[in-house]
Amino acid sequence: MYKCKFVLILFLISFPFFSYSHEGATGIIKERMDKFKESKNLMRTINKSFSEDNFNVITQSAKKLNKWANEMHKYFPKGSEASSSNKSEASDNIWSDPEGFKEAIEKFQISSAKLIKISQNKNIDDTVSSFREVAASCKGCHQQFRN
Ligand code: HEC
């Protein structure tokens, strides 16, 4: 009986703690992390496809990256920056410099759209340099906006 009450009290004490720690934000942070992990895999897939001259795979992967680039802005609501209660690495700069963040997203949008087009010409040199531009857009944003 006493044990039961103790567990119940513990539950009541700990529950508000969990619900207050960024309700909802936890969900969106996980969602964007999954999208970024997928981006990394897509970049690997593209990189592998050069040796196989598999331009079709490159085009399809670039389309997925471009789709993510176009919706990325929705995944950074206010209050979803990195904190001690989440595993996010999102820098405060995203919200203090919204124009800069928008530009970084645009570089990713433009470079991935370009890769979709260029990969269809099946020229390896052009496709490689276009792929490098996409990679630079990832890196550029991380330097400014990821902790
Ligand atoms: C406009 C900015 C921006 C662009 C462009 C961008 N990223 Fe990121 N990336 C971020 C931010 C911000 C985080 C941290 C998100 C968080 O932890 O909440 C992140 C996190 C990541 C992570 C870690 C995910 C995890 O599990 O914690 C990987 C991997 C990643 N990005 C890969 C990429 C790749 C590959 C590209 C390009 C194809 C890319 N990113 C483009 C901003 C960007």
Residues whose N, C-alpha, C, O or C-beta is under 5 A from the ligand:
A	BS01	HEC	I29 M33 F36 K37 S39 K40 M43 K87 S88 E89 A90 F101 A104 I105 F108 V134 S137 C138 C141 H142 F145 R146
